[in-house]
Amino acid sequence: MIYTDTQLNGLHTAHVNVYQSFIIAATKMHHYIMSWGLDIVKHQKFLNNVIRHVIRYTYTAIRHQSCNKVARDSGGVCDLQTCSVSWLGMHAFYTVFSKKPNVYDGSTLLTSLQFQLSLHRNKVLKRRFKKVVKEGLKGVPALDF
């Protein structure tokens, strides 16, 4: 709750914290895929579902933590919206996976994420989170994996 408490950190910092968490999750997922030797083209539907579930679970966990008794008693507030967390998650996975085009180009994984990000409803979020993404990526310099 500390990382996503918008009263403690402010909304911008909470968004940066969520984005960096997704960057780390995407990086770990890439390493798992590589260590398992998973055929990305053959399992692209499965991987798309995993990404969607990770994003949904993250939002649900954030909301659950912000509503528990400890958070309420200590005055914790979390004003993160579903669409914001979803966009930040999709962007983080796209950013990490696009760093390895030789691995993901043969599948629809990147194009699916890119399509979701390009939807009209997400264009506003792209502009809104431009600074969040820039700041979030500066805080995770190990993307050259």
Disulfide bonds with the S-S distance in Angstrom:
none
